Amino acid sequence: MKVVTTEIPATQGVLLAGGLARRMGGGDKPMRTIGGRTILERVIARLSPQCSGLVLNANGDPARFAAFGLQVIADDVPGFPGPLAGILAALDWTAANRPEIAWVLSAAGDCPFLPRDLVARLHEARERESAQLAVAASSDQSHPVIGLWRVALRDELRHALVVEDLRKIDRWTARYPLATVTWPAEPLDPFFNANTVEDIAEAERLAALDEASQ
């Protein structure tokens, strides 16, 4: 078995908030409030201690996120092609602005209960399995939008998006050795995301449960 080092590589985090939130009637899902705090505020609190820095991927006027103090980077692939475009934007930004960092962690901006050991466990599995990428899972379901991406793959990702018109994350990850790390879904699923108005009510209940468990 491969020996895994305990040191976690420097990792740039990107919060993906570029979705159009059609199931909530439009607007920015991460700006919805649960338990007195915005979802985005909760995501930032979870990931800041785990990453070497955070940026926010969102399209449209970046001023609406000014209160959070994060640099906002937009997709540069037109047509809202989905999360892969946000991941590509983060890889390009990291290569240009943080060239010493080889890894980017992506996370959905509407997942308020992300694991506090997310980055550590993804890196551990990636190294142990000699994988190029790593993604999270729970309840027998993969969550490919939450994963580790090697900055050096950005040109290959751009080709897949622009030339091949590839949109689904799992179709791209299938091209590389991939580590999948599963978290328990009880007492709450750490990858719960608020997609509908009904989900916000459930998130309120889970937030109370989450805070009681700390």
RANOR-V947796 format. One record per residue. N is the residue number from 1. RES is the residue in three letters. SS is DSSP state (H for helix, E for strand, C for the rest). OMEGA is omega in degrees with one decimal (none if undefined). D_FIRST is the distance of its C-alpha to the first C-alpha in Angstrom with 2 decimals. Layout:
N RES SS OMEGA D_FIRST
N RES SS OMEGA D_FIRST
This chain:
1 MET C -179.3 0.00
2 LYS C 177.1 3.77
3 VAL C -178.6 6.40
4 VAL C 177.9 9.09
5 THR C -177.9 12.63
6 THR C -178.4 15.29
7 GLU C 179.7 17.98
8 ILE C 179.1 19.02
9 PRO C 174.5 20.53
10 ALA C -173.1 24.24
11 THR E 175.6 24.88
12 GLN E 179.3 28.29
13 GLY E 172.7 29.24
14 VAL E 176.2 31.66
15 LEU E -175.9 33.53
16 LEU E -178.1 34.74
17 ALA C -175.5 38.31
18 GLY C -177.5 39.86
19 GLY C -175.6 40.45
20 LEU C 174.0 44.03
21 ALA C -178.0 43.86
22 ARG H -177.3 46.24
23 ARG H 174.7 45.54
24 MET H 179.6 46.83
25 GLY C -179.9 49.84
26 GLY C -179.2 48.47
27 GLY C -174.7 47.68
28 ASP C 178.8 44.52
29 LYS H -177.4 42.39
30 PRO H -179.5 40.64
31 MET H 176.3 44.13
32 ARG C -175.3 44.83
33 THR E 170.3 45.08
34 ILE E 179.8 43.42
35 GLY C 176.6 44.10
36 GLY C 179.2 46.22
37 ARG E 177.1 43.60
38 THR E 177.2 42.81
39 ILE H -178.8 39.58
40 LEU H 177.0 38.80
41 GLU H 178.8 39.44
42 ARG H 178.9 36.90
43 VAL H 178.9 34.24
44 ILE H -179.6 34.93
45 ALA H 179.4 34.69
46 ARG H -170.5 31.23
47 LEU H -177.5 29.76
48 SER H -179.5 31.66
49 PRO C -174.5 29.65
50 GLN C -172.8 26.35
51 CYS C 177.9 27.50
52 SER C 179.0 29.07
53 GLY E 179.2 32.05
54 LEU E 168.0 33.28
55 VAL E -178.6 35.52
56 LEU E 175.0 37.18
57 ASN E 178.8 37.48
58 ALA C 177.8 40.83
59 ASN C -176.7 43.74
60 GLY C -175.5 47.41
61 ASP C -179.2 49.03
62 PRO H -175.7 46.44
63 ALA H -177.5 49.06
64 ARG H 178.2 48.37
65 PHE H -171.9 45.09
66 ALA H -175.6 46.71
67 ALA H -175.2 46.57
68 PHE H 173.9 42.76
69 GLY C 178.6 42.68
70 LEU C 172.6 39.99
71 GLN E -179.6 40.47
72 VAL E 177.7 41.00
73 ILE E -177.8 39.85
74 ALA C 171.8 41.19
75 ASP C 169.6 39.92
76 ASP C 170.0 41.28
77 VAL C -172.7 40.84
78 PRO C 171.0 44.06
79 GLY C -179.8 44.62
80 PHE C -176.2 42.15
81 PRO C 174.3 39.35
82 GLY C -172.5 37.06
83 PRO H -179.2 33.91
84 LEU H 178.0 32.47
85 ALA H 177.0 35.52
86 GLY H 176.7 34.84
87 ILE H 177.7 31.25
88 LEU H 178.6 32.65
89 ALA H 179.9 35.29
90 ALA H 177.7 32.75
91 LEU H 179.1 30.66
92 ASP H -179.9 33.94
93 TRP H -179.3 35.16
94 THR H 178.7 32.05
95 ALA H -177.0 32.22
96 ALA H -171.2 35.90
97 ASN H 178.6 35.96
98 ARG C -172.4 32.58
99 PRO C 178.6 31.38
100 GLU C -176.9 28.99
101 ILE C -176.5 26.91
102 ALA C -173.5 24.38
103 TRP E 174.3 23.57
104 VAL E 171.0 25.91
105 LEU E 173.6 25.48
106 SER E 176.3 28.03
107 ALA E 176.7 29.46
108 ALA E -179.3 32.51
109 GLY C -179.5 35.47
110 ASP C 177.7 36.51
111 CYS C -170.9 33.52
112 PRO C -173.4 34.79
113 PHE C -176.7 32.10
114 LEU C -178.8 28.89
115 PRO C 177.7 26.00
116 ARG C 176.7 26.09
117 ASP C -175.2 22.29
118 LEU H -175.6 22.29
119 VAL H -177.5 21.36
120 ALA H -176.8 18.71
121 ARG H 177.0 16.81
122 LEU H 178.1 17.26
123 HIS H -179.2 15.97
124 GLU H -179.3 12.88
125 ALA H 178.8 12.10
126 ARG H -178.9 13.28
127 GLU H -178.4 11.12
128 ARG H -176.5 7.80
129 GLU C -178.6 9.13
130 SER C -177.5 10.96
131 ALA C 176.7 14.09
132 GLN C -176.6 17.63
133 LEU E 175.8 18.98
134 ALA E 178.8 18.32
135 VAL E -178.5 20.88
136 ALA E 177.4 21.84
137 ALA E 172.2 22.82
138 SER E 177.3 24.73
139 SER C 178.6 26.71
140 ASP C 179.6 25.09
141 GLN E 175.9 26.35
142 SER E 177.1 24.66
143 HIS E -170.3 26.37
144 PRO E 177.2 25.79
145 VAL E 177.9 28.40
146 ILE E -173.8 26.13
147 GLY E 177.2 23.26
148 LEU E -176.9 21.88
149 TRP E 179.0 23.42
150 ARG E -177.6 23.00
151 VAL H -177.5 26.48
152 ALA H -179.9 26.23
153 LEU H -171.8 26.45
154 ARG H 179.4 29.88
155 ASP H 177.4 31.92
156 GLU H 178.1 30.09
157 LEU H 178.1 30.65
158 ARG H 178.8 34.29
159 HIS H -179.8 34.80
160 ALA H -178.0 33.45
161 LEU H -170.6 35.76
162 VAL H -174.9 38.86
163 VAL C -176.2 38.94
164 GLU C -177.8 37.19
165 ASP C 179.1 38.41
166 LEU C -175.9 35.02
167 ARG C -173.4 35.11
168 LYS C -177.0 32.35
169 ILE H -175.0 29.11
170 ASP H 174.4 26.99
171 ARG H 178.6 28.57
172 TRP H -178.8 27.43
173 THR H -179.9 23.85
174 ALA C -179.1 23.58
175 ARG C -172.0 23.89
176 TYR C 170.6 20.57
177 PRO C -171.2 16.85
178 LEU E 172.6 17.14
179 ALA E 177.1 15.12
180 THR E -177.9 17.26
181 VAL E -176.5 17.30
182 THR E 174.5 19.70
183 TRP E 176.5 22.02
184 PRO C -178.9 24.40
185 ALA C 177.6 27.93
186 GLU C 3.5 29.74
187 PRO C 172.8 31.88
188 LEU C 179.5 31.95
189 ASP C -176.8 29.98
190 PRO C -179.5 28.85
191 PHE C 172.0 29.39
192 PHE C 175.7 32.94
193 ASN C -173.7 35.19
194 ALA C -177.6 38.95
195 ASN C -175.7 40.26
196 THR C 176.9 43.62
197 VAL H 178.4 46.34
198 GLU H 178.7 45.34
199 ASP H 179.5 41.80
200 ILE H 177.5 43.37
201 ALA H 177.3 44.92
202 GLU H 179.2 41.61
203 ALA H 177.0 39.99
204 GLU H -179.8 42.70
205 ARG H -178.8 41.74
206 LEU H 178.8 38.01
207 ALA H 178.2 38.79
208 ALA H 178.6 40.69
209 LEU H -179.8 37.87
210 ASP H -177.9 35.32
211 GLU H 179.6 37.58
212 ALA H -176.4 38.29
213 SER C -176.9 34.63
214 GLN C none 34.19
